[in-house]
Amino acid sequence: MSVAQPPDRSLSGRIRAAWGIVALPLLSILLALIVGALVMILSAPIAGKPVDLGLPLTAYGALFQGSVGNFDAIIGTLRTTAPLLLAGLGIGLGFKAGLFNIGAQGQFLIGGIASIAFAQLVHDMDPLIAIPFALLGGILGGALWAFIPGVLKATRGAHEVVTTIMMNYIALSTLSYLASGPLKLPLSPQPVTAGVGNAALPILLGRDGHLGILIAFLVVPLVWFLLYRTTRGFEIRAVGANPDAARYAGMKPRRLIILTMSIAGGLAGLAGAGNILGVNHQMSASFSTTVGFDAITVALLGRSNPVGIVFASLLLGAMRAGAPLMQIEAGVPVELVDVVQAIILLFLVANAVLRRFFRLRGVSANLGTTETMTATYGSEAIR
């Protein structure tokens, strides 16, 4: 019988361990950028333009300049990063429990509209009261929206991928109704909500570096502490790894499913509230965002670890923030960012192919998700 070897605590051992964790995400990013460059070059003749082999360098240079080229660009990157970070933390937390929360999009929207509703209740009150109250509304709205599929999963075995996607569409319709009716700005010809009044987040840095950015980064250590330093966090990870073993150990998978989904929804709702209170200040009936789905890439790229999610959200936030300058200076549409992001996700999912093709040894293929999302978390497994 083989005996498990203790982890190598030497410097070289730590370096190998770190490389095993970051190798696949870094390789996926590099390959996605290469594919993006090929797309730029090969699509030029289709658009009736001459082939320019230097176009990728110009485009990526402008992308870099637009994201971190100056102080305002850095603040813009952080502003774009904040909602991705919070929603990514929520999805990553779900992954740890073996749950695939596709509903961050709807939770984000409900969190945003709930923050506006709560802000209307304290519209003229002191900001010290109005801001926390509106943020609390966003958290509660997102948590409630995730609580519903959590209950359906725990009590009926309904797969959260299906129910959360359905909740996304209900969220869109709910937003349209509220922005056109109960929360509509009086006398406005357009279906848009009233403003948030004194609940608007104050600007701390630059032109648009609002308080929500600071809040998003302060949430990171809280989520990390919950996962790795509390009994409840251990139970969440244990249920995600093996719900049967967790149940035999005295844990309650049903309650943990509902709790984890609610916390994840609350984080996505806080992302929506922060974005609305800090940037938009109101919502239209057709308000749209890609934050919820971008956050899935963030969570996978960050391996569902709060620290990794920080770096992943910074990367995607920088790409989103720098895309407009890339389009202006290089003539490359901002949609290229969507292409690169999708390719990153594709390579992450196809990690077995990458490991075999590049002969990567000692590289972990675990993205922070577990097989329980499609296997043991069936209706019979939850008792």
Buried (B, 14 or more C-beta within 10 A) or exposed (E): EEEEEEEEEEEEEEEEBEBBBBBBBEBBBEBBBEBBBEBBBEBBEEEEEEEBEEBBEBBBBBBBBBBBBEEEBBBBBBBBBBBBBBBBBBBBBBBBBBBBBBBBBBBBBBBBBBBBBBBBEBBEBEBEEBBEBBBBBBBBBBBBBBBBBBBBBBEEEBBBBEBBBBBBEBBBEBBBBBBBEEBBBEEEEEBBBBBBBBBBBEEBBBEBBBBBBBBBBEBBEEBBEBBEEEEBBBBBBBBBBBBEEBBEEEBBBBEBBBBBBBBBBBBBBBBBBBBBBBBBBBBBBEBEBBBBBBBBBBBBBBBBBBEBBBBBBBBBBBBBBBBBBBBEBBBBBBEBBBBBBEBBBEBBEEBEEBBEEEEBEEBBEEBBBBEBBEEBBEEEBBE
